[in-house]
Amino acid sequence: GVQPILDANPSIQVTIDLHRDGIGGDGRLVTQIDGKDTAQVMIVNGISAEYSWETGQMEDISYLANPNRTANLAFSFHLKMAADVLYPGLMRNIYLSSYRYSTFMREKAILLEVGAQGNTLQECKDAMDYFAPVLVTVLEGKG
């Protein structure tokens, strides 16, 4: 569903595939920012590669090509570094997955997990209030 929108709007440079993390248990991922409970966020990078026990190397998954893998990773690292400076604790570690998800469509594409099933809607909305300036900082080249 996203590709036709991107084809019709080639000026779109950033895509965010927004999810909540399903982690089991009460699944509440929270930090305190400005004195309020805020859902933590995590970037998932689809690297389109998996470890080969035969060769001992990471090998591309041919049917899941991601020509934007390096750019996606760089974008994620910039976001993580900026978030750690601006709002320590907002972001969890970056998660690398063998799959590609929708990140192959743009150089600045991420899958963003906002909280988990135990977080309140308000905690997730608050997280976006903090993530938005992080995103702007990186896009403006300041992060």
Secondary structure, 3 states (H helix, E strand, C coil): CHHHHHHHCCCCCEEEEEEEECCCCCCCCEEEECCEEEECEEEEEECCEEEECCCCEEEECHHHCCCCHHHHHHHHHHHHHHHHHHCCCCECCCEEECCCCCHHHCCEEEEEEEEECCCCHHHHHHHHHHHHHHHHHHHCCCC
